[in-house]
Amino acid sequence: MADLTKIEEIRRFNRHYANILGKVDQKIYHKPYPLSEARVLAELYGKTGITATEIREKLGIDRGYMSRIVQKFDDDKLIAKKQVPSDKRQHLLHLTGYGENVHLALVGEANKEVAKMIALLTPKQLEQLTGAIHTVEKLLNHEAPQAPRVHIRPFQPGELGYVSYLHGRLYKKTYGFSELFEYYVMKGLSEFLVDRQGGELWIAEVDGEIAGSIAIARAEGHTAQLRWFVLDEQFRGLGIGKSLMDTALAFCRTQNYRHVFLWTVNILEAARHLYGKYGFERTAQKPNAEWTDQELIEERWDLEMDSH
């Protein structure tokens, strides 16, 4: 059985959402058709024929109540019925023209009320809300999760600050780096922003959320430096690191760089392994006692583009 606290949290949300539905029901669906009946109208809309049993089973409506709804709709000229040839006890139901107009009027009023509910949300908050709704639907319907959509693109205004934040947060959490490291990243990014001729910085997105970055900065002549390669730990295992490296080195080829180097630290084992796979070789090292309480070893890794 699931954690009781999680179950109680779900029930708490159910009560909250039921209150929201209750308010919408009172303002829109109270007369002549309450929410339960409006849901039946929605199931009938756009269909050429569906049985009351199919609707009842899908919506979880009591058999007796469903029978009364059908009778009410028939009396109000909202539906037309046609006997099922293979089962004379069943009728195929569909909306009349008048029934469609009633349904569309209810939908219009419902849309107005929902628009009022979300009027104060920012575009980002609205994206978060609809994303959460889709997640709830998928999880509770036990749908197979879709493969995350990974997109590598050049950075946009405002995102360099997030790249700096991502470095500061991840390195503090994982390796205990001090705030001085984030300052070092911010300083370098600021200089890059002022003069990025011959360079570029790319953002990795997963389903629209920033997951990491990588950059190429011109050093001198035909030499470039690979910088600000970072990946949020929650997105590891998706091949994003490889995609970022491929993008950066492909850019180096278009810019006719013959040599690429980078600086890293000895504790970044996964990154160092990846650099080695791309042909980088460690060429120099030096101690660093500025970023953590324990001394790190900074390492320079170099790649000759002509041989790769």
Order of alpha helices (4+ residues) and beta strands (2+ residues): alpha-alpha-beta-alpha-alpha-beta-beta-alpha-alpha-beta-alpha-alpha-beta-beta-beta-alpha-beta-alpha-beta-beta
